[in-house]
Amino acid sequence: MGPIQYFISGAQTLNSGELAAVGLGYLGADGALSPRGCGNGPEGLAGVTVCVQPHSPGWPKYTTDGYAWREIPAKVLDDNGRTGDRRVFLGVPDGGVSPESLARREQLPGHVVTMAEGGRWLIPVGQQWALPMVLKLDADGNFVESGTPPPSHARVWEIVTTLMTPVVGGTDAGEDSPFAMKNLARYACELIAINYRVSTFEISELGLLTYSVADAVAAAAMDLPTFEAWRDKKKEQDSDGGATSHGDAD
């Protein structure tokens, strides 16, 4: 199985510092690029094919054998920070890819969610009790938790805070709700991208999301599996306690 690949039109070379200019900055945050020039890419264009190392020898390479190539829409690239007008194509192997091949070198801890394509993806938890907090000096000169997470954890906390607000307030209806399909899907994409080198387009092309999967991603980030495990354990303990009481009474 080959890796996910990208073709950038008109480029002669590409390094991690240049990725942001073509809307692929999320790839270079923690992976070494392996670029290769290509004179006959999608639509006969010349450019550079890249993938993130490590991969088997021979990659990257533009090929239609076992690969489906689609152009990433300009709107998606611009939303991802593109500053020029280079065209970018995504190549996905016919058999798909494993979550492990897209995992960031350092992942935030969380819960595993099975996506629509069958893969098991790690979703970070963003509740305050699960996050590290920056230590600050108080008025007495002692270090105390500030209630603010470090930058590496800030976005997951912001998303979970947004998701929890209507849950706690009981007002999660309406098109402006974070749980409306278009909004929930966007938040799910952001949560997935914290631990994996993907954007909305890769997630769409890999077929990761349904509404119920997006809801499960949100639930994982809100740490609901921990609450549900505690609730189930408490029910079991209460049930065992009730059975013991009846036995003593006999």
NUGU-659441 format. One record per residue (C-alpha): residue number from 0; z, y, x. Coordinates in steps of 0.1 Angstrom, whole numbers, plus 5000, padded with zeros to 4 digits. Layout:
<pts>
+------+------+------+------+
: resi :   pz :   py :   px :
+------+------+------+------+
:  NUM :    Z :    Y :    X :
...
+------+------+------+------+
</pts>
This chain:
<pts>
+------+------+------+------+
: resi :   pz :   py :   px :
+------+------+------+------+
:    0 : 5000 : 5000 : 5000 :
:    1 : 4990 : 5034 : 5014 :
:    2 : 5009 : 5066 : 5012 :
:    3 : 5005 : 5096 : 4990 :
:    4 : 4980 : 5119 : 5007 :
:    5 : 4968 : 5155 : 5004 :
:    6 : 4935 : 5170 : 5012 :
:    7 : 4934 : 5208 : 5019 :
:    8 : 4899 : 5223 : 5018 :
:    9 : 4887 : 5246 : 5045 :
:   10 : 4916 : 5239 : 5069 :
:   11 : 4910 : 5227 : 5105 :
:   12 : 4946 : 5219 : 5112 :
:   13 : 4979 : 5221 : 5095 :
:   14 : 5015 : 5222 : 5106 :
:   15 : 5047 : 5222 : 5086 :
:   16 : 5050 : 5260 : 5089 :
:   17 : 5016 : 5264 : 5072 :
:   18 : 5024 : 5241 : 5042 :
:   19 : 5040 : 5269 : 5021 :
:   20 : 5008 : 5289 : 5023 :
:   21 : 4988 : 5262 : 5005 :
:   22 : 5016 : 5254 : 4980 :
:   23 : 5029 : 5223 : 4997 :
:   24 : 5061 : 5237 : 5013 :
:   25 : 5083 : 5211 : 4997 :
:   26 : 5066 : 5184 : 5019 :
:   27 : 5076 : 5199 : 5053 :
:   28 : 5113 : 5204 : 5047 :
:   29 : 5123 : 5172 : 5064 :
:   30 : 5092 : 5152 : 5073 :
:   31 : 5068 : 5152 : 5102 :
:   32 : 5032 : 5158 : 5091 :
:   33 : 5003 : 5136 : 5102 :
:   34 : 4971 : 5157 : 5097 :
:   35 : 4936 : 5145 : 5103 :
:   36 : 4903 : 5165 : 5100 :
:   37 : 4879 : 5153 : 5074 :
:   38 : 4842 : 5165 : 5071 :
:   39 : 4835 : 5148 : 5038 :
:   40 : 4864 : 5149 : 5014 :
:   41 : 4867 : 5153 : 4977 :
:   42 : 4835 : 5169 : 4963 :
:   43 : 4820 : 5167 : 4998 :
:   44 : 4844 : 5194 : 5011 :
:   45 : 4855 : 5197 : 5047 :
:   46 : 4891 : 5201 : 5055 :
:   47 : 4923 : 5183 : 5065 :
:   48 : 4939 : 5152 : 5051 :
:   49 : 4977 : 5149 : 5056 :
:   50 : 5005 : 5126 : 5047 :
:   51 : 5042 : 5126 : 5057 :
:   52 : 5051 : 5102 : 5085 :
:   53 : 5061 : 5075 : 5092 :
:   54 : 5032 : 5054 : 5079 :
:   55 : 5011 : 5026 : 5091 :
:   56 : 4985 : 5033 : 5118 :
:   57 : 4953 : 5047 : 5104 :
:   58 : 4968 : 5071 : 5080 :
:   59 : 4961 : 5096 : 5068 :
:   60 : 4924 : 5091 : 5059 :
:   61 : 4903 : 5103 : 5030 :
:   62 : 4891 : 5072 : 5011 :
:   63 : 4882 : 5065 : 4975 :
:   64 : 4888 : 5028 : 4981 :
:   65 : 4920 : 5021 : 4962 :
:   66 : 4928 : 5058 : 4958 :
:   67 : 4925 : 5082 : 4929 :
:   68 : 4921 : 5118 : 4939 :
:   69 : 4928 : 5148 : 4916 :
:   70 : 4928 : 5185 : 4924 :
:   71 : 4962 : 5201 : 4920 :
:   72 : 4957 : 5230 : 4895 :
:   73 : 4958 : 5265 : 4910 :
:   74 : 4987 : 5274 : 4887 :
:   75 : 5008 : 5246 : 4901 :
:   76 : 5000 : 5256 : 4937 :
:   77 : 5008 : 5293 : 4929 :
:   78 : 5041 : 5283 : 4913 :
:   79 : 5049 : 5264 : 4944 :
:   80 : 5043 : 5295 : 4966 :
:   81 : 5006 : 5294 : 4976 :
:   82 : 4995 : 5327 : 4991 :
:   83 : 4958 : 5319 : 4997 :
:   84 : 4931 : 5303 : 4977 :
:   85 : 4926 : 5269 : 4994 :
:   86 : 4920 : 5240 : 4971 :
:   87 : 4944 : 5211 : 4974 :
:   88 : 4938 : 5175 : 4962 :
:   89 : 4963 : 5148 : 4957 :
:   90 : 4955 : 5112 : 4965 :
:   91 : 4976 : 5084 : 4949 :
:   92 : 4971 : 5047 : 4958 :
:   93 : 4961 : 5025 : 4928 :
:   94 : 4993 : 5005 : 4931 :
:   95 : 5015 : 5036 : 4931 :
:   96 : 5042 : 5043 : 4956 :
:   97 : 5078 : 5034 : 4960 :
:   98 : 5106 : 5060 : 4956 :
:   99 : 5118 : 5051 : 4991 :
:  100 : 5085 : 5063 : 5006 :
:  101 : 5090 : 5098 : 4991 :
:  102 : 5128 : 5100 : 4997 :
:  103 : 5141 : 5130 : 5017 :
:  104 : 5158 : 5122 : 5049 :
:  105 : 5191 : 5135 : 5035 :
:  106 : 5197 : 5129 : 4998 :
:  107 : 5225 : 5142 : 4976 :
:  108 : 5247 : 5115 : 4960 :
:  109 : 5243 : 5107 : 4923 :
:  110 : 5232 : 5080 : 4899 :
:  111 : 5201 : 5058 : 4899 :
:  112 : 5177 : 5062 : 4870 :
:  113 : 5148 : 5039 : 4862 :
:  114 : 5117 : 5060 : 4856 :
:  115 : 5088 : 5052 : 4833 :
:  116 : 5068 : 5036 : 4861 :
:  117 : 5097 : 5011 : 4868 :
:  118 : 5110 : 5027 : 4900 :
:  119 : 5147 : 5034 : 4906 :
:  120 : 5152 : 5070 : 4917 :
:  121 : 5184 : 5086 : 4928 :
:  122 : 5194 : 5117 : 4907 :
:  123 : 5220 : 5141 : 4922 :
:  124 : 5251 : 5149 : 4903 :
:  125 : 5258 : 5186 : 4898 :
:  126 : 5292 : 5187 : 4882 :
:  127 : 5317 : 5208 : 4901 :
:  128 : 5341 : 5179 : 4906 :
:  129 : 5313 : 5160 : 4924 :
:  130 : 5302 : 5188 : 4947 :
:  131 : 5315 : 5202 : 4980 :
:  132 : 5328 : 5237 : 4977 :
:  133 : 5326 : 5264 : 5004 :
:  134 : 5361 : 5272 : 5018 :
:  135 : 5372 : 5308 : 5019 :
:  136 : 5403 : 5326 : 5031 :
:  137 : 5426 : 5338 : 5004 :
:  138 : 5449 : 5368 : 5005 :
:  139 : 5475 : 5348 : 5024 :
:  140 : 5450 : 5338 : 5051 :
:  141 : 5448 : 5302 : 5038 :
:  142 : 5415 : 5283 : 5033 :
:  143 : 5409 : 5275 : 4996 :
:  144 : 5379 : 5262 : 4977 :
:  145 : 5358 : 5291 : 4966 :
:  146 : 5343 : 5274 : 4935 :
:  147 : 5308 : 5280 : 4950 :
:  148 : 5288 : 5251 : 4965 :
:  149 : 5268 : 5254 : 4997 :
:  150 : 5231 : 5263 : 4994 :
:  151 : 5221 : 5226 : 4997 :
:  152 : 5239 : 5219 : 4964 :
:  153 : 5234 : 5253 : 4946 :
:  154 : 5203 : 5244 : 4926 :
:  155 : 5216 : 5212 : 4911 :
:  156 : 5248 : 5230 : 4901 :
:  157 : 5228 : 5258 : 4884 :
:  158 : 5207 : 5233 : 4865 :
:  159 : 5237 : 5213 : 4853 :
:  160 : 5255 : 5245 : 4843 :
:  161 : 5224 : 5254 : 4822 :
:  162 : 5223 : 5219 : 4806 :
:  163 : 5261 : 5218 : 4799 :
:  164 : 5262 : 5252 : 4782 :
:  165 : 5246 : 5241 : 4748 :
:  166 : 5263 : 5207 : 4751 :
:  167 : 5298 : 5223 : 4752 :
:  168 : 5288 : 5249 : 4727 :
:  169 : 5272 : 5225 : 4703 :
:  170 : 5240 : 5245 : 4701 :
:  171 : 5212 : 5225 : 4717 :
:  172 : 5185 : 5229 : 4691 :
:  173 : 5155 : 5252 : 4692 :
:  174 : 5125 : 5257 : 4715 :
:  175 : 5146 : 5278 : 4739 :
:  176 : 5172 : 5250 : 4744 :
:  177 : 5172 : 5233 : 4778 :
:  178 : 5168 : 5201 : 4758 :
:  179 : 5135 : 5211 : 4742 :
:  180 : 5109 : 5188 : 4757 :
:  181 : 5090 : 5213 : 4778 :
:  182 : 5122 : 5227 : 4793 :
:  183 : 5139 : 5193 : 4798 :
:  184 : 5109 : 5180 : 4816 :
:  185 : 5109 : 5209 : 4840 :
:  186 : 5146 : 5205 : 4847 :
:  187 : 5141 : 5168 : 4852 :
:  188 : 5113 : 5175 : 4877 :
:  189 : 5135 : 5199 : 4897 :
:  190 : 5163 : 5173 : 4898 :
:  191 : 5140 : 5146 : 4910 :
:  192 : 5125 : 5169 : 4937 :
:  193 : 5160 : 5176 : 4952 :
:  194 : 5160 : 5141 : 4966 :
:  195 : 5123 : 5134 : 4969 :
:  196 : 5092 : 5151 : 4983 :
:  197 : 5075 : 5157 : 4950 :
:  198 : 5066 : 5186 : 4926 :
:  199 : 5056 : 5186 : 4890 :
:  200 : 5021 : 5174 : 4898 :
:  201 : 5031 : 5143 : 4917 :
:  202 : 5057 : 5134 : 4890 :
:  203 : 5029 : 5138 : 4864 :
:  204 : 5004 : 5117 : 4883 :
:  205 : 5029 : 5089 : 4891 :
:  206 : 5038 : 5088 : 4854 :
:  207 : 5076 : 5090 : 4860 :
:  208 : 5087 : 5108 : 4828 :
:  209 : 5090 : 5102 : 4791 :
:  210 : 5113 : 5123 : 4770 :
:  211 : 5140 : 5096 : 4770 :
:  212 : 5137 : 5093 : 4808 :
:  213 : 5140 : 5131 : 4812 :
:  214 : 5171 : 5129 : 4790 :
:  215 : 5185 : 5101 : 4812 :
:  216 : 5178 : 5123 : 4843 :
:  217 : 5197 : 5151 : 4828 :
:  218 : 5226 : 5128 : 4818 :
:  219 : 5228 : 5115 : 4854 :
:  220 : 5230 : 5150 : 4868 :
:  221 : 5257 : 5158 : 4843 :
:  222 : 5276 : 5127 : 4855 :
:  223 : 5277 : 5112 : 4821 :
:  224 : 5275 : 5076 : 4835 :
:  225 : 5309 : 5082 : 4851 :
:  226 : 5323 : 5094 : 4818 :
:  227 : 5308 : 5065 : 4799 :
:  228 : 5322 : 5040 : 4824 :
:  229 : 5357 : 5056 : 4821 :
:  230 : 5354 : 5055 : 4783 :
:  231 : 5343 : 5019 : 4782 :
:  232 : 5371 : 5009 : 4806 :
:  233 : 5397 : 5027 : 4785 :
:  234 : 5385 : 5010 : 4753 :
:  235 : 5388 : 4976 : 4771 :
:  236 : 5423 : 4985 : 4783 :
:  237 : 5433 : 4996 : 4748 :
:  238 : 5419 : 4964 : 4733 :
:  239 : 5437 : 4943 : 4758 :
:  240 : 5469 : 4961 : 4751 :
:  241 : 5465 : 4956 : 4714 :
:  242 : 5459 : 4919 : 4719 :
:  243 : 5490 : 4916 : 4740 :
:  244 : 5511 : 4934 : 4714 :
:  245 : 5500 : 4910 : 4687 :
:  246 : 5508 : 4881 : 4710 :
:  247 : 5543 : 4893 : 4717 :
:  248 : 5549 : 4898 : 4680 :
:  249 : 5541 : 4862 : 4673 :
+------+------+------+------+
</pts>
